[in-house]
Amino acid sequence: MSNSSDVLAELTRVLEARKNSADGESSYVASLHQKGLNKILEKVGEEAVETILAAKDAQASGDTSDLIYETADLWFHTLVMLSHLGEDASAVLNELARRFDMSGLEEKASRTAK
């Protein structure tokens, strides 16, 4: 793949295809979808913790290779979560684009209370 947006677009396509048609015994993504949202969220949480630990290790060692690996796992499982809920990376990219010209404090102030 020539650039990162190609990778993201292809990954989105593959995730959706496996969600809709793949056998859970031959596809990890399909198996996550079949197990449901709670299992997917468990994986997102697990990968978030592993990413945090890798960041701490990277700060101490100066080696970010594990951090990159764990961040890729976190992003992947987050994309599976979005797919399970009928969204994809484009929704997140659109939200980031919306925030791009806004300061962090302005963005925080613009949020509605949940």
N, CA, C and O atoms as a printed pandas DataFrame, in Angstrom:
     atom_number atom_name residue_name chain_id  residue_number  x_coord  y_coord  z_coord
0              1         N          MET        A               1    0.853   -1.178    0.000
1              2        CA          MET        A               1    0.000    0.000    0.000
2              3         C          MET        A               1    0.895    1.235    0.000
3              4         O          MET        A               1    1.928    1.273    0.668
4              5         N          SER        A               2    0.486    2.222   -0.746
5              6        CA          SER        A               2    1.364    3.362   -0.948
6              7         C          SER        A               2    1.320    4.386    0.171
7              8         O          SER        A               2    2.320    5.064    0.409
8              9         N          ASN        A               3    0.202    4.522    0.864
9             10        CA          ASN        A               3    0.175    5.492    1.953
10            11         C          ASN        A               3   -0.784    5.054    3.046
11            12         O          ASN        A               3   -1.548    4.101    2.890
12            13         N          SER        A               4   -0.721    5.780    4.160
13            14        CA          SER        A               4   -1.498    5.371    5.327
14            15         C          SER        A               4   -3.000    5.454    5.097
15            16         O          SER        A               4   -3.749    4.665    5.674
16            17         N          SER        A               5   -3.461    6.391    4.268
17            18        CA          SER        A               5   -4.905    6.452    4.021
18            19         C          SER        A               5   -5.366    5.237    3.220
19            20         O          SER        A               5   -6.501    4.786    3.380
20            21         N          ASP        A               6   -4.489    4.700    2.352
21            22        CA          ASP        A               6   -4.815    3.466    1.637
22            23         C          ASP        A               6   -4.954    2.303    2.616
23            24         O          ASP        A               6   -5.862    1.482    2.481
24            25         N          VAL        A               7   -4.064    2.232    3.593
25            26        CA          VAL        A               7   -4.114    1.170    4.596
26            27         C          VAL        A               7   -5.408    1.264    5.379
27            28         O          VAL        A               7   -6.076    0.254    5.599
28            29         N          LEU        A               8   -5.766    2.456    5.799
29            30        CA          LEU        A               8   -6.988    2.647    6.574
30            31         C          LEU        A               8   -8.226    2.305    5.755
31            32         O          LEU        A               8   -9.147    1.668    6.265
32            33         N          ALA        A               9   -8.257    2.717    4.508
33            34        CA          ALA        A               9   -9.398    2.405    3.640
34            35         C          ALA        A               9   -9.509    0.904    3.400
35            36         O          ALA        A               9  -10.608    0.351    3.438
36            37         N          GLU        A              10   -8.397    0.249    3.155
37            38        CA          GLU        A              10   -8.417   -1.198    2.926
38            39         C          GLU        A              10   -8.811   -1.942    4.198
39            40         O          GLU        A              10   -9.586   -2.897    4.146
40            41         N          LEU        A              11   -8.283   -1.512    5.331
41            42        CA          LEU        A              11   -8.649   -2.146    6.595
42            43         C          LEU        A              11  -10.142   -1.989    6.870
43            44         O          LEU        A              11  -10.792   -2.933    7.317
44            45         N          THR        A              12  -10.683   -0.816    6.608
45            46        CA          THR        A              12  -12.118   -0.580    6.781
46            47         C          THR        A              12  -12.918   -1.531    5.895
47            48         O          THR        A              12  -13.910   -2.109    6.339
48            49         N          ARG        A              13  -12.492   -1.693    4.653
49            50        CA          ARG        A              13  -13.183   -2.592    3.722
50            51         C          ARG        A              13  -13.137   -4.035    4.220
51            52         O          ARG        A              13  -14.149   -4.736    4.211
52            53         N          VAL        A              14  -11.963   -4.469    4.650
53            54        CA          VAL        A              14  -11.801   -5.844    5.122
54            55         C          VAL        A              14  -12.614   -6.085    6.392
55            56         O          VAL        A              14  -13.262   -7.123    6.523
56            57         N          LEU        A              15  -12.584   -5.143    7.319
57            58        CA          LEU        A              15  -13.356   -5.305    8.559
58            59         C          LEU        A              15  -14.840   -5.460    8.262
59            60         O          LEU        A              15  -15.517   -6.302    8.852
60            61         N          GLU        A              16  -15.335   -4.646    7.352
61            62        CA          GLU        A              16  -16.761   -4.708    7.016
62            63         C          GLU        A              16  -17.099   -6.027    6.319
63            64         O          GLU        A              16  -18.133   -6.634    6.599
64            65         N          ALA        A              17  -16.233   -6.463    5.421
65            66        CA          ALA        A              17  -16.471   -7.725    4.716
66            67         C          ALA        A              17  -16.481   -8.900    5.689
67            68         O          ALA        A              17  -17.327   -9.788    5.587
68            69         N          ARG        A              18  -15.560   -8.902    6.614
69            70        CA          ARG        A              18  -15.498  -10.015    7.572
70            71         C          ARG        A              18  -16.643   -9.948    8.568
71            72         O          ARG        A              18  -17.132  -10.982    9.024
72            73         N          LYS        A              19  -17.068   -8.760    8.903
73            74        CA          LYS        A              19  -18.226   -8.610    9.791
74            75         C          LYS        A              19  -19.462   -9.221    9.143
75            76         O          LYS        A              19  -20.253   -9.892    9.806
76            77         N          ASN        A              20  -19.620   -8.990    7.863
77            78        CA          ASN        A              20  -20.848   -9.381    7.171
78            79         C          ASN        A              20  -20.851  -10.793    6.611
79            80         O          ASN        A              20  -21.923  -11.358    6.397
80            81         N          SER        A              21  -19.689  -11.378    6.366
81            82        CA          SER        A              21  -19.737  -12.649    5.649
82            83         C          SER        A              21  -18.774  -13.721    6.124
83            84         O          SER        A              21  -18.910  -14.876    5.723
84            85         N          ALA        A              22  -17.828  -13.391    6.944
85            86        CA          ALA        A              22  -16.801  -14.377    7.281
86            87         C          ALA        A              22  -17.257  -15.321    8.393
87            88         O          ALA        A              22  -18.098  -14.989    9.228
88            89         N          ASP        A              23  -16.671  -16.494    8.363
89            90        CA          ASP        A              23  -16.915  -17.518    9.367
90            91         C          ASP        A              23  -16.060  -17.224   10.599
91            92         O          ASP        A              23  -14.864  -16.958   10.482
92            93         N          GLY        A              24  -16.668  -17.274   11.764
93            94        CA          GLY        A              24  -15.961  -16.997   13.006
94            95         C          GLY        A              24  -14.849  -17.971   13.319
95            96         O          GLY        A              24  -13.983  -17.676   14.143
96            97         N          GLU        A              25  -14.855  -19.130   12.675
97            98        CA          GLU        A              25  -13.784  -20.097   12.908
98            99         C          GLU        A              25  -12.575  -19.834   12.026
99           100         O          GLU        A              25  -11.487  -20.335   12.309
100          101         N          SER        A              26  -12.745  -19.062   10.965
101          102        CA          SER        A              26  -11.623  -18.783   10.070
102          103         C          SER        A              26  -11.216  -17.315   10.084
103          104         O          SER        A              26  -10.222  -16.948    9.457
104          105         N          SER        A              27  -11.971  -16.463   10.793
105          106        CA          SER        A              27  -11.674  -15.030   10.828
106          107         C          SER        A              27  -11.752  -14.514   12.263
107          108         O          SER        A              27  -12.782  -14.628   12.927
108          109         N          TYR        A              28  -10.646  -13.948   12.720
109          110        CA          TYR        A              28  -10.607  -13.361   14.060
110          111         C          TYR        A              28  -11.645  -12.252   14.188
111          112         O          TYR        A              28  -12.353  -12.179   15.192
112          113         N          VAL        A              29  -11.741  -11.393   13.185
113          114        CA          VAL        A              29  -12.704  -10.280   13.217
114          115         C          VAL        A              29  -14.127  -10.812   13.292
115          116         O          VAL        A              29  -14.925  -10.334   14.098
116          117         N          ALA        A              30  -14.450  -11.786   12.468
117          118        CA          ALA        A              30  -15.795  -12.366   12.502
118          119         C          ALA        A              30  -16.081  -12.979   13.864
119          120         O          ALA        A              30  -17.196  -12.869   14.373
120          121         N          SER        A              31  -15.075  -13.629   14.461
121          122        CA          SER        A              31  -15.293  -14.241   15.777
122          123         C          SER        A              31  -15.573  -13.179   16.832
123          124         O          SER        A              31  -16.392  -13.399   17.725
124          125         N          LEU        A              32  -14.911  -12.042   16.745
125          126        CA          LEU        A              32  -15.198  -10.953   17.691
126          127         C          LEU        A              32  -16.627  -10.456   17.516
127          128         O          LEU        A              32  -17.345  -10.265   18.498
128          129         N          HIS        A              33  -17.040  -10.247   16.274
129          130        CA          HIS        A              33  -18.412   -9.789   16.030
130          131         C          HIS        A              33  -19.428  -10.804   16.545
131          132         O          HIS        A              33  -20.451  -10.428   17.117
132          133         N          GLN        A              34  -19.150  -12.076   16.344
133          134        CA          GLN        A              34  -20.079  -13.110   16.802
134          135         C          GLN        A              34  -20.164  -13.154   18.326
135          136         O          GLN        A              34  -21.219  -13.459   18.881
136          137         N          LYS        A              35  -19.057  -12.851   19.004
137          138        CA          LYS        A              35  -19.054  -12.854   20.475
138          139         C          LYS        A              35  -19.743  -11.621   21.039
139          140         O          LYS        A              35  -20.169  -11.620   22.194
140          141         N          GLY        A              36  -19.856  -10.569   20.230
141          142        CA          GLY        A              36  -20.621   -9.400   20.620
142          143         C          GLY        A              36  -19.804   -8.240   21.159
143          144         O          GLY        A              36  -18.586   -8.320   21.321
144          145         N          LEU        A              37  -20.519   -7.164   21.430
145          146        CA          LEU        A              37  -19.887   -5.906   21.828
146          147         C          LEU        A              37  -19.069   -6.041   23.106
147          148         O          LEU        A              37  -17.969   -5.494   23.184
148          149         N          ASN        A              38  -19.572   -6.749   24.102
149          150        CA          ASN        A              38  -18.820   -6.841   25.354
150          151         C          ASN        A              38  -17.442   -7.454   25.147
151          152         O          ASN        A              38  -16.474   -6.997   25.756
152          153         N          LYS        A              39  -17.330   -8.478   24.303
153          154        CA          LYS        A              39  -16.025   -9.087   24.017
154          155         C          LYS        A              39  -15.135   -8.099   23.277
155          156         O          LYS        A              39  -13.940   -8.009   23.560
156          157         N          ILE        A              40  -15.702   -7.365   22.340
157          158        CA          ILE        A              40  -14.924   -6.364   21.602
158          159         C          ILE        A              40  -14.428   -5.287   22.560
159          160         O          ILE        A              40  -13.269   -4.878   22.483
160          161         N          LEU        A              41  -15.285   -4.827   23.456
161          162        CA          LEU        A              41  -14.888   -3.808   24.433
162          163         C          LEU        A              41  -13.816   -4.333   25.380
163          164         O          LEU        A              41  -12.913   -3.595   25.773
164          165         N          GLU        A              42  -13.917   -5.599   25.742
165          166        CA          GLU        A              42  -12.882   -6.223   26.574
166          167         C          GLU        A              42  -11.531   -6.144   25.869
167          168         O          GLU        A              42  -10.518   -5.826   26.492
168          169         N          LYS        A              43  -11.518   -6.435   24.565
169          170        CA          LYS        A              43  -10.275   -6.368   23.793
170          171         C          LYS        A              43   -9.764   -4.933   23.690
171          172         O          LYS        A              43   -8.559   -4.702   23.793
172          173         N          VAL        A              44  -10.655   -3.972   23.489
173          174        CA          VAL        A              44  -10.236   -2.568   23.431
174          175         C          VAL        A              44   -9.590   -2.177   24.760
175          176         O          VAL        A              44   -8.534   -1.545   24.777
176          177         N          GLY        A              45  -10.223   -2.551   25.864
177          178        CA          GLY        A              45   -9.668   -2.237   27.179
178          179         C          GLY        A              45   -8.316   -2.887   27.406
179          180         O          GLY        A              45   -7.389   -2.251   27.908
180          181         N          GLU        A              46   -8.204   -4.149   27.039
181          182        CA          GLU        A              46   -6.941   -4.873   27.178
182          183         C          GLU        A              46   -5.840   -4.189   26.372
183          184         O          GLU        A              46   -4.730   -3.997   26.867
184          185         N          GLU        A              47   -6.150   -3.827   25.140
185          186        CA          GLU        A              47   -5.147   -3.177   24.290
186          187         C          GLU        A              47   -4.803   -1.776   24.794
187          188         O          GLU        A              47   -3.665   -1.331   24.650
188          189         N          ALA        A              48   -5.772   -1.081   25.380
189          190        CA          ALA        A              48   -5.495    0.248   25.942
190          191         C          ALA        A              48   -4.492    0.132   27.089
191          192         O          ALA        A              48   -3.548    0.917   27.173
192          193         N          VAL        A              49   -4.697   -0.842   27.967
193          194        CA          VAL        A              49   -3.768   -1.050   29.082
194          195         C          VAL        A              49   -2.384   -1.412   28.551
195          196         O          VAL        A              49   -1.383   -0.879   29.028
196          197         N          GLU        A              50   -2.317   -2.303   27.578
197          198        CA          GLU        A              50   -1.024   -2.688   27.011
198          199         C          GLU        A              50   -0.328   -1.499   26.352
199          200         O          GLU        A              50    0.897   -1.395   26.402
200          201         N          THR        A              51   -1.093   -0.610   25.740
201          202        CA          THR        A              51   -0.519    0.590   25.121
202          203         C          THR        A              51    0.041    1.523   26.188
203          204         O          THR        A              51    1.128    2.077   26.023
204          205         N          ILE        A              52   -0.693    1.697   27.270
205          206        CA          ILE        A              52   -0.222    2.543   28.375
206          207         C          ILE        A              52    1.083    1.988   28.945
207          208         O          ILE        A              52    2.037    2.737   29.155
208          209         N          LEU        A              53    1.125    0.696   29.192
209          210        CA          LEU        A              53    2.341    0.083   29.732
210          211         C          LEU        A              53    3.508    0.217   28.756
211          212         O          LEU        A              53    4.640    0.457   29.174
212          213         N          ALA        A              54    3.241    0.065   27.474
213          214        CA          ALA        A              54    4.296    0.218   26.469
214          215         C          ALA        A              54    4.808    1.655   26.426
215          216         O          ALA        A              54    5.997    1.883   26.203
216          217         N          ALA        A              55    3.922    2.621   26.636
217          218        CA          ALA        A              55    4.349    4.028   26.663
218          219         C          ALA        A              55    5.274    4.285   27.851
219          220         O          ALA        A              55    6.280    4.984   27.727
220          221         N          LYS        A              56    4.921    3.715   28.999
221          222        CA          LYS        A              56    5.782    3.872   30.179
222          223         C          LYS        A              56    7.146    3.234   29.927
223          224         O          LYS        A              56    8.179    3.811   30.267
224          225         N          ASP        A              57    7.146    2.044   29.332
225          226        CA          ASP        A              57    8.407    1.372   29.013
226          227         C          ASP        A              57    9.214    2.178   28.000
227          228         O          ASP        A              57   10.436    2.273   28.115
228          229         N          ALA        A              58    8.541    2.756   27.015
229          230        CA          ALA        A              58    9.229    3.549   25.989
230          231         C          ALA        A              58    9.881    4.780   26.603
231          232         O          ALA        A              58   10.981    5.171   26.213
232          233         N          GLN        A              59    9.200    5.382   27.559
233          234        CA          GLN        A              59    9.784    6.556   28.215
234          235         C          GLN        A              59   11.063    6.170   28.959
235          236         O          GLN        A              59   12.048    6.908   28.942
236          237         N          ALA        A              60   11.037    5.025   29.603
237          238        CA          ALA        A              60   12.200    4.583   30.373
238          239         C          ALA        A              60   13.346    4.118   29.481
239          240         O          ALA        A              60   14.512    4.366   29.787
240          241         N          SER        A              61   13.016    3.445   28.380
241          242        CA          SER        A              61   14.062    2.833   27.552
242          243         C          SER        A              61   14.445    3.641   26.321
243          244         O          SER        A              61   15.546    3.488   25.792
244          245         N          GLY        A              62   13.537    4.501   25.862
245          246        CA          GLY        A              62   13.773    5.223   24.620
246          247         C          GLY        A              62   13.418    4.418   23.381
247          248         O          GLY        A              62   13.521    4.926   22.265
248          249         N          ASP        A              63   13.004    3.174   23.559
249          250        CA          ASP        A              63   12.625    2.298   22.441
250          251         C          ASP        A              63   11.106    2.313   22.303
251          252         O          ASP        A              63   10.391    1.874   23.204
252          253         N          THR        A              64   10.618    2.817   21.178
253          254        CA          THR        A              64    9.170    2.941   20.979
254          255         C          THR        A              64    8.566    1.810   20.144
255          256         O          THR        A              64    7.385    1.867   19.802
256          257         N          SER        A              65    9.349    0.791   19.812
257          258        CA          SER        A              65    8.829   -0.259   18.930
258          259         C          SER        A              65    7.623   -0.980   19.536
259          260         O          SER        A              65    6.644   -1.219   18.829
260          261         N          ASP        A              66    7.664   -1.330   20.809
261          262        CA          ASP        A              66    6.506   -1.978   21.437
262          263         C          ASP        A              66    5.325   -1.022   21.527
263          264         O          ASP        A              66    4.176   -1.443   21.397
264          265         N          LEU        A              67    5.595    0.242   21.744
265          266        CA          LEU        A              67    4.519    1.240   21.795
266          267         C          LEU        A              67    3.786    1.307   20.454
267          268         O          LEU        A              67    2.556    1.351   20.422
268          269         N          ILE        A              68    4.518    1.316   19.373
269          270        CA          ILE        A              68    3.899    1.350   18.043
270          271         C          ILE        A              68    3.086    0.082   17.815
271          272         O          ILE        A              68    1.964    0.148   17.314
272          273         N          TYR        A              69    3.636   -1.057   18.174
273          274        CA          TYR        A              69    2.944   -2.341   18.010
274          275         C          TYR        A              69    1.637   -2.354   18.801
275          276         O          TYR        A              69    0.592   -2.731   18.271
276          277         N          GLU        A              70    1.694   -1.945   20.057
277          278        CA          GLU        A              70    0.494   -1.959   20.908
278          279         C          GLU        A              70   -0.524   -0.905   20.464
279          280         O          GLU        A              70   -1.730   -1.131   20.562
280          281         N          THR        A              71   -0.051    0.232   19.984
281          282        CA          THR        A              71   -0.972    1.250   19.475
282          283         C          THR        A              71   -1.699    0.729   18.241
283          284         O          THR        A              71   -2.892    0.982   18.069
284          285         N          ALA        A              72   -0.990    0.008   17.386
285          286        CA          ALA        A              72   -1.648   -0.601   16.218
286          287         C          ALA        A              72   -2.731   -1.580   16.669
287          288         O          ALA        A              72   -3.817   -1.606   16.089
288          289         N          ASP        A              73   -2.450   -2.382   17.692
289          290        CA          ASP        A              73   -3.472   -3.294   18.228
290          291         C          ASP        A              73   -4.671   -2.525   18.768
291          292         O          ASP        A              73   -5.817   -2.909   18.538
292          293         N          LEU        A              74   -4.403   -1.441   19.486
293          294        CA          LEU        A              74   -5.492   -0.630   20.048
294          295         C          LEU        A              74   -6.338   -0.026   18.935
295          296         O          LEU        A              74   -7.566   -0.087   18.986
296          297         N          TRP        A              75   -5.692    0.554   17.937
297          298        CA          TRP        A              75   -6.437    1.135   16.813
298          299         C          TRP        A              75   -7.263    0.071   16.109
299          300         O          TRP        A              75   -8.430    0.295   15.787
300          301         N          PHE        A              76   -6.655   -1.091   15.870
301          302        CA          PHE        A              76   -7.352   -2.176   15.180
302          303         C          PHE        A              76   -8.627   -2.560   15.929
303          304         O          PHE        A              76   -9.703   -2.630   15.337
304          305         N          HIS        A              77   -8.503   -2.806   17.215
305          306        CA          HIS        A              77   -9.673   -3.236   17.981
306          307         C          HIS        A              77  -10.699   -2.114   18.118
307          308         O          HIS        A              77  -11.898   -2.381   18.205
308          309         N          THR        A              78  -10.244   -0.874   18.137
309          310        CA          THR        A              78  -11.178    0.255   18.142
310          311         C          THR        A              78  -11.941    0.311   16.822
311          312         O          THR        A              78  -13.135    0.609   16.809
312          313         N          LEU        A              79  -11.266    0.031   15.720
313          314        CA          LEU        A              79  -11.944   -0.012   14.421
314          315         C          LEU        A              79  -12.950   -1.159   14.355
315          316         O          LEU        A              79  -14.012   -1.013   13.749
316          317         N          VAL        A              80  -12.631   -2.292   14.967
317          318        CA          VAL        A              80  -13.598   -3.394   15.042
318          319         C          VAL        A              80  -14.823   -2.940   15.834
319          320         O          VAL        A              80  -15.955   -3.223   15.443
320          321         N          MET        A              81  -14.600   -2.238   16.946
321          322        CA          MET        A              81  -15.702   -1.720   17.759
322          323         C          MET        A              81  -16.587   -0.781   16.945
323          324         O          MET        A              81  -17.812   -0.907   16.961
324          325         N          LEU        A              82  -15.971    0.153   16.240
325          326        CA          LEU        A              82  -16.741    1.077   15.409
326          327         C          LEU        A              82  -17.545    0.314   14.362
327          328         O          LEU        A              82  -18.722    0.604   14.147
328          329         N          SER        A              83  -16.917   -0.651   13.717
329          330        CA          SER        A              83  -17.601   -1.455   12.707
330          331         C          SER        A              83  -18.795   -2.186   13.312
331          332         O          SER        A              83  -19.865   -2.243   12.705
332          333         N          HIS        A              84  -18.615   -2.731   14.480
333          334        CA          HIS        A              84  -19.699   -3.466   15.142
334          335         C          HIS        A              84  -20.906   -2.561   15.378
335          336         O          HIS        A              84  -22.051   -3.012   15.349
336          337         N          LEU        A              85  -20.631   -1.281   15.610
337          338        CA          LEU        A              85  -21.696   -0.312   15.896
338          339         C          LEU        A              85  -22.129    0.473   14.661
339          340         O          LEU        A              85  -22.844    1.468   14.773
340          341         N          GLY        A              86  -21.690    0.018   13.469
341          342        CA          GLY        A              86  -22.144    0.629   12.227
342          343         C          GLY        A              86  -21.402    1.882   11.813
343          344         O          GLY        A              86  -21.887    2.639   10.972
344          345         N          GLU        A              87  -20.241    2.113   12.385
345          346        CA          GLU        A              87  -19.418    3.269   12.019
346          347         C          GLU        A              87  -18.096    2.777   11.456
347          348         O          GLU        A              87  -17.826    1.576   11.431
348          349         N          ASP        A              88  -17.274    3.720   11.002
349          350        CA          ASP        A              88  -15.937    3.362   10.557
350          351         C          ASP        A              88  -14.993    4.520   10.823
351          352         O          ASP        A              88  -15.377    5.532   11.409
352          353         N          ALA        A              89  -13.759    4.359   10.387
353          354        CA          ALA        A              89  -12.727    5.356   10.662
354          355         C          ALA        A              89  -13.075    6.727   10.099
355          356         O          ALA        A              89  -12.646    7.740   10.651
356          357         N          SER        A              90  -13.838    6.783    9.021
357          358        CA          SER        A              90  -14.148    8.085    8.415
358          359         C          SER        A              90  -14.913    8.981    9.383
359          360         O          SER        A              90  -14.729   10.198    9.364
360          361         N          ALA        A              91  -15.756    8.411   10.217
361          362        CA          ALA        A              91  -16.488    9.221   11.197
362          363         C          ALA        A              91  -15.528    9.861   12.192
363          364         O          ALA        A              91  -15.701   11.020   12.569
364          365         N          VAL        A              92  -14.527    9.116   12.612
365          366        CA          VAL        A              92  -13.529    9.646   13.546
366          367         C          VAL        A              92  -12.660   10.683   12.844
367          368         O          VAL        A              92  -12.360   11.732   13.414
368          369         N          LEU        A              93  -12.255   10.395   11.611
369          370        CA          LEU        A              93  -11.448   11.364   10.857
370          371         C          LEU        A              93  -12.218   12.659   10.625
371          372         O          LEU        A              93  -11.641   13.744   10.700
372          373         N          ASN        A              94  -13.505   12.555   10.347
373          374        CA          ASN        A              94  -14.328   13.761   10.182
374          375         C          ASN        A              94  -14.394   14.563   11.472
375          376         O          ASN        A              94  -14.342   15.792   11.439
376          377         N          GLU        A              95  -14.507   13.888   12.596
377          378        CA          GLU        A              95  -14.532   14.587   13.881
378          379         C          GLU        A              95  -13.192   15.250   14.166
379          380         O          GLU        A              95  -13.150   16.376   14.661
380          381         N          LEU        A              96  -12.104   14.566   13.861
381          382        CA          LEU        A              96  -10.784   15.177   14.043
382          383         C          LEU        A              96  -10.611   16.391   13.134
383          384         O          LEU        A              96  -10.045   17.401   13.550
384          385         N          ALA        A              97  -11.091   16.297   11.901
385          386        CA          ALA        A              97  -11.016   17.433   10.978
386          387         C          ALA        A              97  -11.817   18.613   11.519
387          388         O          ALA        A              97  -11.386   19.761   11.415
388          389         N          ARG        A              98  -12.974   18.330   12.090
389          390        CA          ARG        A              98  -13.796   19.391   12.664
390          391         C          ARG        A              98  -13.040   20.110   13.781
391          392         O          ARG        A              98  -13.139   21.329   13.923
392          393         N          ARG        A              99  -12.300   19.360   14.557
393          394        CA          ARG        A              99  -11.572   19.934   15.692
394          395         C          ARG        A              99  -10.267   20.607   15.294
395          396         O          ARG        A              99   -9.705   21.367   16.083
396          397         N          PHE        A             100   -9.780   20.347   14.103
397          398        CA          PHE        A             100   -8.430   20.743   13.711
398          399         C          PHE        A             100   -8.164   22.232   13.879
399          400         O          PHE        A             100   -7.095   22.619   14.352
400          401         N          ASP        A             101   -9.108   23.060   13.505
401          402        CA          ASP        A             101   -8.893   24.502   13.591
402          403         C          ASP        A             101   -9.355   25.090   14.916
403          404         O          ASP        A             101   -9.441   26.310   15.060
404          405         N          MET        A             102   -9.647   24.247   15.865
405          406        CA          MET        A             102  -10.160   24.689   17.156
406          407         C          MET        A             102   -9.102   24.391   18.217
407          408         O          MET        A             102   -8.480   23.329   18.190
408          409         N          SER        A             103   -8.895   25.314   19.143
409          410        CA          SER        A             103   -7.957   25.012   20.220
410          411         C          SER        A             103   -8.552   23.927   21.104
411          412         O          SER        A             103   -9.765   23.718   21.111
412          413         N          GLY        A             104   -7.710   23.248   21.838
413          414        CA          GLY        A             104   -8.181   22.205   22.737
414          415         C          GLY        A             104   -9.162   22.729   23.760
415          416         O          GLY        A             104  -10.130   22.049   24.102
416          417         N          LEU        A             105   -8.923   23.935   24.254
417          418        CA          LEU        A             105   -9.833   24.515   25.246
418          419         C          LEU        A             105  -11.173   24.862   24.620
419          420         O          LEU        A             105  -12.219   24.676   25.242
420          421         N          GLU        A             106  -11.147   25.371   23.379
421          422        CA          GLU        A             106  -12.410   25.662   22.686
422          423         C          GLU        A             106  -13.197   24.381   22.434
423          424         O          GLU        A             106  -14.414   24.343   22.613
424          425         N          GLU        A             107  -12.490   23.332   22.016
425          426        CA          GLU        A             107  -13.159   22.061   21.740
426          427         C          GLU        A             107  -13.797   21.518   23.006
427          428         O          GLU        A             107  -14.938   21.056   22.983
428          429         N          LYS        A             108  -13.066   21.571   24.105
429          430        CA          LYS        A             108  -13.603   21.058   25.368
430          431         C          LYS        A             108  -14.834   21.850   25.785
431          432         O          LYS        A             108  -15.816   21.271   26.249
432          433         N          ALA        A             109  -14.790   23.168   25.625
433          434        CA          ALA        A             109  -15.928   24.020   25.994
434          435         C          ALA        A             109  -17.133   23.774   25.095
435          436         O          ALA        A             109  -18.270   23.995   25.510
436          437         N          SER        A             110  -16.894   23.312   23.853
437          438        CA          SER        A             110  -18.002   23.112   22.918
438          439         C          SER        A             110  -18.750   21.801   23.150
439          440         O          SER        A             110  -19.830   21.603   22.596
440          441         N          ARG        A             111  -18.196   20.916   23.952
441          442        CA          ARG        A             111  -18.846   19.627   24.216
442          443         C          ARG        A             111  -20.094   19.833   25.054
443          444         O          ARG        A             111  -20.149   20.703   25.923
444          445         N          THR        A             112  -21.081   19.022   24.775
445          446        CA          THR        A             112  -22.277   19.048   25.611
446          447         C          THR        A             112  -22.085   18.074   26.756
447          448         O          THR        A             112  -21.412   17.053   26.610
448          449         N          ALA        A             113  -22.666   18.386   27.873
449          450        CA          ALA        A             113  -22.570   17.496   29.033
450          451         C          ALA        A             113  -23.285   16.191   28.723
451          452         O          ALA        A             113  -24.374   16.185   28.149
452          453         N          LYS        A             114  -22.659   15.087   29.112
453          454        CA          LYS        A             114  -23.263   13.769   28.849
454          455         C          LYS        A             114  -23.696   13.150   30.144
455          456         O          LYS        A             114  -24.229   12.040   30.150
